[in-house]
Amino acid sequence: MSAMSSLILFDIDGTLVWANGAGALAMERALLQVYGTAGALEQVYMAGMTDRAIISQALAGSGISEGDILARWEPFTQAMARHMRVTAAERGIQACPGVFALLDALAGREDVLLGLVTGNLAHTAPIKLRAAGISPTLFPIGGYGSDDSDRNKLPTIAARRAEALTGERFSSSRIVVVGDTPADVACGKAVGAKTVAVATGSSLQEVLQATQPDALLPDFSDLAHTLEAILPG
């Protein structure tokens, strides 16, 4: 890492990959296995939410307390990973347009550290990436939905891990958050990071534009334009 390197933090679902419902199906099966119910999972709007927040909301009316959730949290995350390996194969997970070329271009730069800021659990994020043909080793650090239910705290968690890994402090001006939902833009703005929204997920371009990201892309297909948008000036 150079003294002026950038920390680029990617969301996963709708940004790097299309999971085709594999995550929700794995979560439903894991909830049934570990907690005995999936609660109101089907009624939860998941886009941009962390898995911890989704689970709390889904089980809120089922008689299972936050304490009960936490008491069985580790078995649940292990069950999620087991079920995700199965549902990823069942549903098929694919990379979003332009992702491979973009990651190749960024991974080849000495002034960039790649990471993740995702609502996925740390146990399941690598499974989704591998299923889409993306190596998780490209992202040595991250902030995950298993770290905190509040997505706005995840960029700071990722930045601290980046500092521990590299010995370099990443100021907000050198952090970029890339995602496909208003929640992704919000979590970047919460730490003063540059925000790049991409309209490959469930949010319409007009909805993303209203959040006033620093850049808005239809997808990553135009590599030169994408790099211009993502890399700090």
C-alpha positions in Angstrom: 0.0 0.0 0.0 1.2 3.5 -0.8 0.8 6.4 1.6 -2.1 7.7 -0.5 -3.9 4.4 -1.2 -7.7 4.1 -1.4 -10.0 1.7 0.4 -12.7 0.7 -1.9 -15.6 -1.1 -0.2 -18.1 -3.1 -2.2 -21.6 -4.3 -1.4 -22.3 -7.9 -2.6 -25.9 -8.5 -3.5 -27.1 -6.4 -6.5 -23.6 -4.8 -6.8 -21.2 -7.6 -7.4 -23.6 -10.5 -7.8 -27.1 -11.5 -8.5 -28.0 -14.2 -5.9 -31.4 -15.0 -7.3 -32.9 -15.5 -3.9 -30.2 -18.0 -2.7 -29.6 -15.9 0.4 -33.2 -15.6 1.5 -33.8 -19.3 1.0 -30.7 -20.2 3.0 -31.8 -17.9 5.8 -35.3 -19.4 5.8 -33.9 -22.9 6.1 -31.4 -21.9 8.8 -34.0 -20.0 10.9 -36.3 -23.1 10.8 -33.5 -25.4 11.8 -32.1 -23.3 14.6 -35.0 -21.2 15.9 -37.9 -23.4 14.8 -39.6 -20.7 12.8 -38.8 -18.2 10.0 -41.2 -15.8 11.6 -42.3 -13.0 9.2 -39.3 -13.4 7.0 -41.3 -13.3 3.8 -42.7 -9.8 4.7 -39.2 -8.2 5.4 -37.9 -5.9 2.6 -34.3 -7.1 2.6 -32.6 -4.7 0.2 -29.8 -2.8 2.0 -30.5 -4.4 5.3 -28.0 -6.4 7.4 -28.7 -10.0 8.0 -28.8 -9.3 11.8 -31.4 -6.7 11.3 -33.5 -8.9 8.9 -33.5 -11.7 11.4 -34.5 -9.5 14.3 -37.3 -8.0 12.3 -38.5 -11.4 11.0 -38.5 -13.0 14.5 -39.9 -9.9 16.3 -43.4 -11.2 16.6 -42.6 -14.9 17.1 -41.9 -14.8 20.8 -38.2 -15.2 20.3 -36.3 -12.4 22.2 -33.1 -10.7 21.1 -31.4 -12.7 23.9 -32.7 -15.9 22.5 -31.4 -14.9 19.0 -28.0 -14.1 20.4 -27.8 -17.3 22.5 -28.1 -19.4 19.3 -26.3 -17.0 17.0 -23.2 -19.1 16.3 -25.1 -22.2 15.5 -27.3 -20.1 13.2 -24.4 -18.6 11.3 -23.0 -22.1 10.8 -26.3 -23.3 9.6 -26.6 -20.3 7.2 -23.3 -21.2 5.7 -24.3 -24.9 5.2 -27.6 -24.0 3.6 -26.0 -21.2 1.5 -23.7 -23.7 -0.2 -26.8 -25.7 -1.2 -29.0 -22.8 -2.3 -26.2 -21.2 -4.2 -26.1 -24.3 -6.4 -29.9 -24.6 -6.5 -30.6 -21.0 -7.5 -27.4 -20.1 -9.4 -25.4 -17.0 -8.5 -23.9 -14.9 -11.3 -21.7 -11.8 -11.4 -23.2 -8.5 -12.4 -22.2 -7.0 -15.7 -18.6 -5.7 -15.9 -17.6 -7.0 -12.5 -14.8 -9.3 -13.6 -13.0 -6.6 -15.7 -13.5 -4.1 -12.9 -12.0 -6.3 -10.2 -9.1 -7.3 -12.4 -8.3 -3.6 -13.0 -8.6 -2.6 -9.4 -6.7 -5.7 -8.0 -3.8 -4.8 -10.2 -3.2 -1.4 -8.6 -0.8 -0.9 -5.8 -2.7 2.2 -4.6 -6.0 0.3 -3.9 -7.1 -2.0 -1.1 -10.4 -3.8 -1.9 -12.9 -4.7 0.9 -16.5 -5.5 1.5 -19.3 -3.6 3.3 -22.2 -6.0 3.1 -25.3 -7.1 5.0 -24.2 -10.7 4.5 -22.7 -12.6 7.3 -18.9 -13.1 7.3 -19.6 -16.9 7.0 -21.8 -16.5 3.9 -20.2 -13.7 1.9 -17.4 -15.8 0.6 -19.8 -18.5 -0.5 -21.8 -16.1 -2.6 -18.7 -14.7 -4.2 -17.2 -18.1 -5.1 -20.5 -19.2 -6.5 -20.4 -16.3 -8.9 -16.8 -17.0 -9.9 -15.3 -14.2 -7.8 -12.3 -15.0 -5.5 -13.0 -13.9 -1.9 -9.2 -13.3 -1.6 -9.6 -10.1 -3.6 -11.3 -8.7 -0.4 -8.9 -9.2 2.5 -11.1 -7.2 4.9 -14.7 -6.2 5.3 -17.6 -5.1 7.5 -20.4 -7.7 7.6 -23.9 -8.1 8.7 -22.7 -10.3 11.5 -20.6 -7.5 12.9 -23.5 -5.1 13.6 -27.1 -4.7 12.7 -26.6 -1.1 11.8 -25.2 -0.9 8.3 -23.9 2.7 8.9 -21.3 1.3 11.3 -19.9 -1.3 8.9 -17.5 1.1 6.9 -15.8 2.1 10.1 -15.4 -1.6 11.1 -13.9 -2.3 7.6 -11.6 0.7 7.8 -10.3 -0.4 11.2 -9.6 -3.9 9.9 -7.8 -2.3 6.9 -5.6 -0.3 9.2 -4.8 -3.4 11.3 -3.9 -5.3 8.1 -1.8 -2.6 6.4 -0.6 -0.3 9.2 -2.1 2.5 7.2 -4.9 4.8 8.4 -7.6 5.3 5.8 -9.1 8.8 6.2 -12.7 9.3 5.0 -11.4 11.1 1.9 -9.7 7.9 0.8 -12.6 5.5 1.4 -15.1 4.7 -1.4 -18.4 2.8 -0.8 -19.9 1.1 -3.8 -23.5 -0.3 -3.7 -26.9 -0.6 -5.3 -29.3 0.7 -2.6 -30.0 3.9 -0.8 -28.7 2.2 2.4 -25.3 1.7 0.7 -25.1 5.4 -0.1 -26.2 6.3 3.4 -23.6 4.2 5.1 -20.9 5.8 3.0 -22.1 9.3 3.7 -22.3 8.4 7.4 -18.5 8.2 7.5 -17.8 10.9 4.9 -16.7 8.4 2.2 -17.1 8.9 -1.5 -20.3 7.1 -2.6 -20.8 5.3 -5.9 -24.3 3.9 -6.6 -24.9 1.3 -9.3 -28.3 0.5 -10.7 -27.9 -3.3 -11.0 -29.9 -4.2 -8.0 -33.5 -3.6 -6.9 -33.4 0.2 -6.7 -34.3 2.3 -9.7 -31.8 4.9 -11.0 -34.2 7.7 -10.0 -34.4 6.4 -6.4 -30.6 6.2 -6.2 -30.2 9.6 -7.7 -32.4 11.1 -5.0 -29.8 9.9 -2.4 -27.2 12.2 -4.1 -24.3 9.8 -4.5 -21.1 11.2 -5.7 -21.5 9.0 -8.8 -24.3 6.9 -10.3 -23.7 4.2 -12.8 -26.1 2.0 -14.8 -23.7 -0.9 -14.3 -20.0 -1.6 -14.6 -19.9 -2.4 -18.3 -18.0 0.7 -19.3 -14.7 0.0 -17.5 -13.1 3.4 -18.2 -16.1 5.3 -17.0 -16.5 3.1 -13.9 -12.9 3.5 -12.9 -13.2 7.3 -13.3 -16.3 7.2 -11.0 -14.8 4.9 -8.3 -11.2 6.0 -8.0 -10.7 9.2 -5.9 -9.6 12.2 -7.9 
